[in-house]
Amino acid sequence: MPRETNPSGRASRRARLDKTVGAVEVSDMSRASSSPSRAAAGPAAERADAIIVGGGLVGLSLGLAFARAGLETAVVDRAPAAALADEAFDGRASAIAYASYRALEGLGVWRHVAAAEPIREIRVTDDESPLFLHYDHAEIGDAPFGYMVENRVMRRALYAALAETPTLRLIAPAEVRAAPRGDAAAEVRLTDGRLFKAPLLVAADGKDSPIRQAAGIRFFGWRYPQDGIVCTVVHERPHHGIAEERFLPAGPFAILPLTENRVSLVWTERTDLAPAIMALDEAGFRAELEARFGDYLGRLAPAGPRWRYPLAFRLAESYVRPRLALIGDAAHLIHPIAGQGLNLGLRDVAALAEVVADAARLGLDIGAPAVLERYERWRRFDNLLLAGITDGLNRLFSNRVEPFRMARDLGLDMVNRLPPLKRFFMRHARGTVGELPRLLKGEAL
Ligand SMILES: Cc1cc2nc3c(=O)[nH]c(=O)nc-3n(C[C@H](O)[C@H](O)[C@H](O)COP(=O)(O)OP(=O)(O)OC[C@H]3O[C@@H](n4cnc5c(N)ncnc54)[C@H](O)[C@@H]3O)c2cc1C
């Protein structure tokens, strides 16, 4: 096996990072690296064990996981790091399932999270039905279902963990111009001329994933006729860590507890109506909000900007190609109805990091097809299942047609009457169901 494709051993990795080779053409990688004339002509390539394109919440988490496994890793993002951590970049907060929290703790991220609100109870109500679901974390143990964390708070925590990790480099702002893959290595060429080379390339570059497109991986999906309006609301009475999901005719209206007397709102609205709601003045917006929210938290005051996210469903037909793996939204984009998109991405992180760490320990090529296929087999079915469930729930609850209404009443009633089923769903909300990678079990990588 050529040495450059075998990332075992810290000394050899460091040697390879310091080593530079000439620029190479996609179709001719092996020849180029042994050709002194071409090496002299092109820009020097920096070597790493893995290159991750996309420094969002998922890409950075994977970078930290790879670094824990002893791999020299470079993460490339086109946005400047300061902009990514700014509130103006992303107004969302994420429900981090308990299993995802364990992974972030294991990666040294959680201790940098400045503010996290435990989710202790979940209430699901259907606008037109007296029935509702009530999950209380105490019914299945002490741990909460998870934590609500603002995305910008999570990004800052990831950057703090990154600053403590010498084997992980964030290259930002840096746009990827091309990412050709050869037999022995993948390359990432940046628009500023820099060149990186590694045996494994990971696309964590979000829903429109330029890397996925360049690799010719198609996806299956559609745009929902719904947008997600997101904002933070300050309220008078304490929320007691209760996350509330109301199913209204336009779609789910989620009230998610943040620290202090604040909640994050994910208000699903018809795409044709969302622009008018976004354009309302403060009094008009508050009136619409109160009509949906009710008064159980006392007086309400929207705080900060409003955000609008078009909602879509996408599943990549494959998660891997030679020397390439897709993770996070680059591999699957789902409706935010159950707050699971990031959690699925973090499950990808834990699974990919585990198969790669296992291969590296054995001295194997971390970008070999057998390693990447193990990752794909592990994650594709789980993601497909959850994507299908979230899509089905959204269709079932976002309409007023009578048979659908009866079906959801029946469903709510059944879950309430069957404690084992209810406990299963509660464990699912915690993310502790299924064949979990070590990081999600709170174990070392
Ligand atoms: C309204 C809403 C609410 C949500 N709530 C939740 C929730 O409560 N819980 C949950 O689990 N999930 C939630 N999600 C889903 C979650 O936000 C996403 O799944 C998650 O943020 C995806 O992260 P990512 O890192 O895969 O992608 P992204 O965050 O899109 O990151 C991709 C990164 O790649 C970079 N990039 C792209 N192209 C290039 C390029 N060519 N070169 C360099 N860099 C590039 C971008 O700059 C970006 O930083 C929600 C989603 C929405 C819309």
PDBQT file of the ligand as one rigid body, heavy atoms in Angstrom, charges set to zero:
ROOT
HETATM    1  C1  LIG A 501     -36.162  26.310  10.707  1.00  0.00    +0.000 C 
HETATM    2  C2  LIG A 501     -35.222  25.176  11.023  1.00  0.00    +0.000 A 
HETATM    3  C3  LIG A 501     -35.114  24.702  12.322  1.00  0.00    +0.000 A 
HETATM    4  C4  LIG A 501     -34.271  23.628  12.610  1.00  0.00    +0.000 A 
HETATM    5  N1  LIG A 501     -34.225  23.140  13.899  1.00  0.00    +0.000 NA
HETATM    6  C5  LIG A 501     -33.469  22.046  14.161  1.00  0.00    +0.000 A 
HETATM    7  C6  LIG A 501     -33.438  21.477  15.480  1.00  0.00    +0.000 A 
HETATM    8  O1  LIG A 501     -34.089  21.963  16.416  1.00  0.00    +0.000 OA
HETATM    9  N2  LIG A 501     -32.674  20.363  15.693  1.00  0.00    +0.000 N 
HETATM   10  C7  LIG A 501     -31.974  19.770  14.677  1.00  0.00    +0.000 A 
HETATM   11  O2  LIG A 501     -31.344  18.736  14.913  1.00  0.00    +0.000 OA
HETATM   12  N3  LIG A 501     -31.962  20.314  13.432  1.00  0.00    +0.000 NA
HETATM   13  C8  LIG A 501     -32.683  21.425  13.146  1.00  0.00    +0.000 A 
HETATM   14  N4  LIG A 501     -32.671  21.955  11.885  1.00  0.00    +0.000 N 
HETATM   15  C9  LIG A 501     -31.773  21.390  10.861  1.00  0.00    +0.000 C 
HETATM   16  C10 LIG A 501     -30.340  21.903  11.030  1.00  0.00    +0.000 C 
HETATM   17  O3  LIG A 501     -30.322  23.293  11.173  1.00  0.00    +0.000 OA
HETATM   18  C11 LIG A 501     -29.474  21.479   9.845  1.00  0.00    +0.000 C 
HETATM   19  O4  LIG A 501     -29.679  20.101   9.602  1.00  0.00    +0.000 OA
HETATM   20  C12 LIG A 501     -27.991  21.718  10.139  1.00  0.00    +0.000 C 
HETATM   21  O5  LIG A 501     -27.746  23.059  10.448  1.00  0.00    +0.000 OA
HETATM   22  C13 LIG A 501     -27.143  21.294   8.932  1.00  0.00    +0.000 C 
HETATM   23  O6  LIG A 501     -25.784  21.542   9.224  1.00  0.00    +0.000 OA
HETATM   24  P1  LIG A 501     -24.648  21.249   8.132  1.00  0.00    +0.000 P 
HETATM   25  O7  LIG A 501     -23.368  21.576   8.822  1.00  0.00    +0.000 OA
HETATM   26  O8  LIG A 501     -24.845  19.905   7.523  1.00  0.00    +0.000 OA
HETATM   27  O9  LIG A 501     -24.931  22.282   6.939  1.00  0.00    +0.000 OA
HETATM   28  P2  LIG A 501     -24.772  23.880   6.912  1.00  0.00    +0.000 P 
HETATM   29  O10 LIG A 501     -25.118  24.481   8.213  1.00  0.00    +0.000 OA
HETATM   30  O11 LIG A 501     -25.555  24.325   5.718  1.00  0.00    +0.000 OA
HETATM   31  O12 LIG A 501     -23.215  24.119   6.671  1.00  0.00    +0.000 OA
HETATM   32  C14 LIG A 501     -22.627  24.003   5.409  1.00  0.00    +0.000 C 
HETATM   33  C15 LIG A 501     -21.362  24.845   5.383  1.00  0.00    +0.000 C 
HETATM   34  O13 LIG A 501     -20.680  24.601   4.146  1.00  0.00    +0.000 OA
HETATM   35  C16 LIG A 501     -20.143  25.803   3.670  1.00  0.00    +0.000 C 
HETATM   36  N5  LIG A 501     -19.955  25.671   2.216  1.00  0.00    +0.000 N 
HETATM   37  C17 LIG A 501     -20.899  25.383   1.288  1.00  0.00    +0.000 A 
HETATM   38  N6  LIG A 501     -20.343  25.320   0.072  1.00  0.00    +0.000 NA
HETATM   39  C18 LIG A 501     -19.005  25.563   0.228  1.00  0.00    +0.000 A 
HETATM   40  C19 LIG A 501     -17.909  25.626  -0.670  1.00  0.00    +0.000 A 
HETATM   41  N7  LIG A 501     -18.038  25.427  -1.974  1.00  0.00    +0.000 N 
HETATM   42  N8  LIG A 501     -16.678  25.892  -0.176  1.00  0.00    +0.000 NA
HETATM   43  C20 LIG A 501     -16.511  26.097   1.157  1.00  0.00    +0.000 A 
HETATM   44  N9  LIG A 501     -17.528  26.037   2.052  1.00  0.00    +0.000 NA
HETATM   45  C21 LIG A 501     -18.759  25.780   1.589  1.00  0.00    +0.000 A 
HETATM   46  C22 LIG A 501     -21.172  26.875   4.071  1.00  0.00    +0.000 C 
HETATM   47  O14 LIG A 501     -20.579  28.157   4.171  1.00  0.00    +0.000 OA
HETATM   48  C23 LIG A 501     -21.644  26.357   5.445  1.00  0.00    +0.000 C 
HETATM   49  O15 LIG A 501     -20.924  26.911   6.525  1.00  0.00    +0.000 OA
HETATM   50  C24 LIG A 501     -33.508  23.031  11.573  1.00  0.00    +0.000 A 
HETATM   51  C25 LIG A 501     -33.595  23.528  10.265  1.00  0.00    +0.000 A 
HETATM   52  C26 LIG A 501     -34.447  24.590   9.979  1.00  0.00    +0.000 A 
HETATM   53  C27 LIG A 501     -34.535  25.103   8.560  1.00  0.00    +0.000 C 
ENDROOT
TORSDOF 0
